[in-house]
Amino acid sequence: MMAGTRNTRDGQLPKYFYATGGWGRETVIYAYTQEEWGLGGSLPSGGNYQARTFTGLAIVALIATIPAILAPLFILVSIYAIITSTPDLGDMGMGLIWFVMSVVCTVLFTGGWLLSLHALRRELKARKLRKGRCLPKPTHGVTDDQARRWFEEHPGTLEISRENFPLSTRPFPDEPEYLPSQEKRA
């Protein structure tokens, strides 16, 4: 789950997700679209996704290629074992067990491998989109309130509105709960 991906008040996903990026000393918060997020960073709600790097996922996908290729071959071997052991029920039962195990392993290994490839493709697409907007990879996700506070201190980069910060707990100036004194306290 990405930073701020729980549903908004109207049931839609937020327009932007917010995270710090880069490795500089100054904390800078960037706004990412869902497509630009890619593998993303750690979430403000917990969970460290720094380990989810492109290189790490590529190595996992490479290692998962071997079982993803071999598992379907075991289906063929187990079918051959069932056919050759037709008169002996004990051997047929063992062949059926191997067949079921082969099908389960094929689904798990091939499915995991395909999901890894999908995540790698999505991250490559996100990298291209981030590069076009000169955004670093998101490293640590922040909440809408933290991002709103940062963008209020650095005006002109993003409009401060409920549309851009749907999960912000502080009211906006056009909302009935808004009190001007809240801006100074927050």
C-alpha positions as CSV (number, residue, x, y, z in Angstrom):
1,M,0.0,0.0,0.0
2,M,1.4,3.4,-1.0
3,A,1.6,6.4,1.2
4,G,-1.9,7.8,1.4
5,T,-3.6,5.1,-0.6
6,R,-6.5,4.5,1.7
7,N,-9.7,5.8,0.1
8,T,-10.5,9.4,0.3
9,R,-13.9,10.8,1.5
10,D,-15.5,10.3,-1.9
11,G,-14.0,6.8,-2.4
12,Q,-11.4,7.7,-4.9
13,L,-7.6,7.4,-4.6
14,P,-5.8,10.6,-4.0
15,K,-4.3,12.6,-6.9
16,Y,-0.8,12.7,-5.3
17,F,1.3,10.6,-3.0
18,Y,4.0,12.3,-0.9
19,A,7.5,11.2,0.0
20,T,10.9,12.6,0.7
21,G,13.4,11.8,-2.1
22,G,17.1,11.9,-2.8
23,W,20.0,11.7,-0.4
24,G,20.6,15.4,0.4
25,R,20.7,16.8,3.9
26,E,17.7,19.1,3.4
27,T,14.3,17.4,3.8
28,V,12.3,18.0,0.6
29,I,8.9,16.5,0.0
30,Y,7.9,15.7,-3.5
31,A,4.4,14.9,-4.9
32,Y,4.2,11.8,-7.0
33,T,1.3,10.5,-9.1
34,Q,0.5,6.8,-8.7
35,E,2.3,5.9,-11.9
36,E,5.5,7.8,-10.8
37,W,5.6,6.1,-7.4
38,G,6.9,2.7,-8.8
39,L,8.4,0.5,-6.1
40,G,8.2,3.5,-3.7
41,G,9.7,4.0,-0.3
42,S,8.8,3.2,3.3
43,L,5.3,4.2,4.3
44,P,4.3,6.7,7.0
45,S,2.0,3.9,8.4
46,G,5.0,1.6,9.0
47,G,6.9,-0.9,6.9
48,N,10.4,-0.4,5.5
49,Y,10.4,-0.8,1.7
50,Q,14.0,0.4,1.3
51,A,14.8,-3.2,0.5
52,R,12.6,-3.1,-2.5
53,T,15.1,-1.9,-5.0
54,F,15.2,-2.5,-8.7
55,T,18.4,-4.5,-8.4
56,G,17.1,-6.6,-5.5
57,L,13.9,-7.4,-7.4
58,A,15.8,-8.2,-10.6
59,I,17.9,-10.7,-8.7
60,V,14.8,-12.3,-7.2
61,A,13.2,-12.5,-10.6
62,L,16.3,-14.1,-12.0
63,I,16.5,-16.7,-9.3
64,A,12.8,-17.4,-9.6
65,T,13.2,-18.1,-13.3
66,I,14.6,-21.6,-12.7
67,P,11.7,-23.0,-10.6
68,A,9.2,-21.2,-12.9
69,I,10.7,-23.1,-15.9
70,L,11.2,-26.4,-14.1
71,A,7.8,-26.6,-12.4
72,P,5.8,-27.1,-15.6
73,L,8.2,-29.8,-16.7
74,F,7.4,-31.8,-13.5
75,I,3.8,-31.8,-14.6
76,L,4.8,-33.7,-17.7
77,V,7.0,-36.0,-15.7
78,S,4.1,-36.8,-13.3
79,I,1.7,-37.4,-16.2
80,Y,4.2,-39.8,-17.6
81,A,4.5,-41.5,-14.2
82,I,0.7,-41.9,-14.0
83,I,0.5,-43.4,-17.5
84,T,3.4,-45.9,-17.0
85,S,2.1,-47.1,-13.6
86,T,-1.5,-47.7,-14.8
87,P,-1.9,-51.3,-13.5
88,D,-0.4,-50.6,-10.0
89,L,-2.7,-48.4,-7.9
90,G,0.0,-47.5,-5.4
91,D,2.3,-46.1,-8.0
92,M,-0.7,-44.3,-9.6
93,G,-1.5,-42.6,-6.3
94,M,2.1,-41.5,-6.0
95,G,1.9,-40.2,-9.5
96,L,-1.3,-38.2,-8.7
97,I,0.4,-36.7,-5.6
98,W,3.3,-35.6,-7.8
99,F,0.9,-34.2,-10.3
100,V,-1.0,-32.1,-7.7
101,M,2.2,-30.9,-6.2
102,S,3.6,-30.0,-9.6
103,V,0.5,-28.0,-10.5
104,V,0.6,-26.1,-7.2
105,C,4.3,-25.4,-7.6
106,T,3.8,-24.3,-11.2
107,V,1.1,-21.8,-10.1
108,L,3.1,-20.5,-7.2
109,F,6.5,-20.3,-8.9
110,T,5.3,-19.1,-12.3
111,G,2.9,-16.6,-10.7
112,G,5.6,-15.2,-8.5
113,W,7.9,-14.9,-11.4
114,L,5.3,-13.1,-13.5
115,L,4.5,-10.7,-10.7
116,S,8.2,-9.9,-10.3
117,L,8.5,-9.2,-14.0
118,H,5.3,-7.0,-13.8
119,A,6.8,-5.0,-10.8
120,L,10.1,-4.5,-12.7
121,R,8.3,-3.2,-15.8
122,R,6.2,-0.9,-13.7
123,E,9.3,0.5,-11.9
124,L,11.0,1.1,-15.3
125,K,8.0,3.0,-16.5
126,A,7.9,5.0,-13.2
127,R,11.6,5.8,-13.6
128,K,11.0,7.3,-17.0
129,L,8.1,9.4,-15.7
130,R,10.1,10.6,-12.7
131,K,13.1,11.4,-14.9
132,G,10.8,13.5,-17.1
133,R,9.8,15.6,-14.0
134,C,13.3,15.5,-12.4
135,L,11.9,13.6,-9.4
136,P,14.1,11.3,-7.2
137,K,12.9,7.9,-6.2
138,P,10.6,8.2,-3.2
139,T,12.5,7.0,-0.1
140,H,10.2,7.7,2.9
141,G,6.5,8.3,2.5
142,V,4.9,11.1,4.4
143,T,1.3,11.7,5.5
144,D,-0.9,14.3,3.8
145,D,-0.7,16.5,6.9
146,Q,3.1,16.5,6.8
147,A,3.2,17.1,3.1
148,R,0.6,19.9,3.4
149,R,2.7,21.6,6.1
150,W,5.8,21.4,3.9
151,F,4.0,22.8,0.8
152,E,2.5,25.6,2.9
153,E,6.1,26.6,4.0
154,H,7.2,26.4,0.3
155,P,4.4,28.1,-1.6
156,G,4.1,28.0,-5.4
157,T,5.0,24.4,-5.9
158,L,1.6,22.7,-5.3
159,E,-1.9,24.2,-4.8
160,I,-3.1,23.7,-1.2
161,S,-6.6,22.2,-1.6
162,R,-8.7,19.3,-0.4
163,E,-8.2,17.7,-3.9
164,N,-4.4,17.6,-3.5
165,F,-4.5,16.7,0.2
166,P,-7.6,14.6,0.7
167,L,-6.5,12.8,3.9
168,S,-5.4,16.0,5.7
169,T,-7.0,16.2,9.1
170,R,-6.8,20.0,9.3
171,P,-9.7,22.0,7.7
172,F,-9.0,24.2,4.6
173,P,-10.0,27.9,4.4
174,D,-13.1,27.1,2.3
175,E,-14.5,24.6,4.8
176,P,-16.9,25.4,7.6
177,E,-14.7,24.0,10.4
178,Y,-11.8,26.3,9.4
179,L,-10.7,28.8,12.0
180,P,-7.9,31.3,11.1
181,S,-6.1,30.6,14.4
182,Q,-5.6,26.9,13.4
183,E,-3.0,27.9,10.8
184,K,-0.8,29.4,13.4
185,R,-1.1,26.4,15.8
186,A,-0.5,23.7,13.2
